[in-house]
Amino acid sequence: MVKLKAQLNSENFTVYVDWVNDRSMLSRDLTDVNTAKVIIDRLQKCKSMILVLTENCLTSKWTPWEVGYFHALGKPVCVYYPQEISEDLIPP
């Protein structure tokens, strides 16, 4: 994920990755209503979303909510499927 962010940044895209850019504000151990507020703020500022299907993404409680919220904003969501992910984790 960090390599993809660096590559896109080098091509003049501004890339936001929650656990990189907001590491201190979005501690996975301390989620609460403020967590949702921070995520909503970040999603509203983004023009598009690249959903990178990782094992963590597929088991995350937040990812479906984030994608649904972003989709409801009417903004484009692109799905990137890296080959490292186990095929049996992808829902049918």
C-alpha positions, 0 to 999 in steps of 0.5 A: 500500500505504501509503495502504491501511495508513493508511486501515485504521489510521484505522478502528482496525485495527492493520495490519502491513506488513513493509517498513514496520514492519520496514524495518531488520529485514527488509532484502530484501538480507540475508535469512537464517534470522532473516528467517524467524523475524521473519516467523513471529513477526509472522504468529503475532501477526496475526488475519487477512491481506490479501494485496494483489496487486501486481506485487512480490507476484506475483514475490516468493519470500516471498509464497507461503511467508507465505500458506501459513504463515498458511493453515496457522495456520488464520487467514483470508486475504483477497485484495485486487486493486487495478486498477493491476496488469497483468492478464497478471501474474495466474496462471490 
